[in-house]
Amino acid sequence: MTLLPMLNYERCASEFKLDVPTHFNFGHDVIDEQARRHDKPALIWCDASGHERFFNFSDIARLSNQFYNHNLL
C-alpha cells in the first residue's frame, strides 16, 4: 500500500469512501479477532488530571460484551 501526500484536504475528505462489507460487525470482526490473535494495547484513556488507564483488545471485547448483555435485560 502506497500513501500519497495529502495536498488538498477538502478534496480528500469529499472523495473518501470506506469499503465496508455487507455483513460486517466491528466488535466481532476486529476487536474479538485482535483479542484472540494479538492481545495488544487497544486504547489509552486519560482524564484531565493525567490519570491513565490502559486497555488491551481483550479488555475492550470483555467490556463491550458486558455492555451488550446488560442491555438485553
C-alpha positions as CSV (number, residue, x, y, z in Angstrom):
1,M,0.0,0.0,0.0
2,T,1.4,3.4,-1.0
3,L,0.3,6.5,0.7
4,L,0.4,9.7,-1.3
5,P,0.8,13.1,0.3
6,M,-2.5,14.9,1.0
7,L,-2.3,18.1,-1.0
8,N,-5.9,19.2,-0.7
9,Y,-7.8,18.2,2.5
10,E,-11.3,19.2,1.2
11,R,-10.9,17.1,-1.9
12,C,-9.5,14.1,0.0
13,A,-12.4,14.3,2.6
14,S,-15.1,14.7,-0.1
15,E,-13.7,11.7,-2.2
16,F,-13.1,9.4,0.8
17,K,-15.1,6.2,0.7
18,L,-14.9,3.4,3.2
19,D,-15.4,0.0,1.6
20,V,-17.3,-2.0,4.3
21,P,-18.6,-5.5,3.6
22,T,-22.4,-6.0,3.8
23,H,-22.2,-8.3,6.8
24,F,-19.6,-6.5,9.0
25,N,-19.6,-6.3,12.8
26,F,-16.7,-4.2,14.1
27,G,-16.8,-5.8,17.6
28,H,-16.7,-9.3,16.3
29,D,-14.7,-8.9,13.1
30,V,-12.0,-6.6,14.5
31,I,-11.9,-6.4,18.3
32,D,-12.7,-10.0,19.1
33,E,-10.3,-11.2,16.4
34,Q,-7.5,-9.0,17.7
35,A,-8.1,-10.1,21.2
36,R,-7.9,-13.7,20.1
37,R,-4.9,-13.4,17.8
38,H,-2.8,-10.4,19.1
39,D,-4.0,-9.2,22.5
40,K,-2.1,-5.9,22.4
41,P,-2.9,-2.4,23.7
42,A,-6.0,-1.0,22.0
43,L,-6.8,2.1,24.0
44,I,-5.3,4.5,26.4
45,W,-7.8,6.6,28.4
46,C,-6.7,9.6,30.3
47,D,-8.6,12.3,32.3
48,A,-7.9,16.0,32.7
49,S,-5.7,15.4,35.7
50,G,-3.4,13.0,33.9
51,H,-4.7,9.7,35.3
52,E,-4.4,6.9,32.7
53,R,-5.9,3.5,32.1
54,F,-4.7,1.1,29.5
55,F,-7.0,-1.4,27.8
56,N,-5.9,-4.4,25.6
57,F,-8.2,-5.7,22.9
58,S,-9.4,-8.4,25.3
59,D,-10.4,-5.7,27.8
60,I,-12.4,-3.9,25.1
61,A,-14.0,-7.2,24.0
62,R,-15.0,-8.1,27.6
63,L,-16.4,-4.7,28.4
64,S,-18.4,-4.5,25.1
65,N,-19.8,-7.9,25.8
66,Q,-20.8,-6.8,29.3
67,F,-22.5,-3.7,27.9
68,Y,-24.3,-5.7,25.3
69,N,-25.5,-8.4,27.7
70,H,-26.6,-5.7,30.2
71,N,-28.8,-4.0,27.6
72,L,-30.5,-7.4,26.9
73,L,-32.1,-7.3,30.3
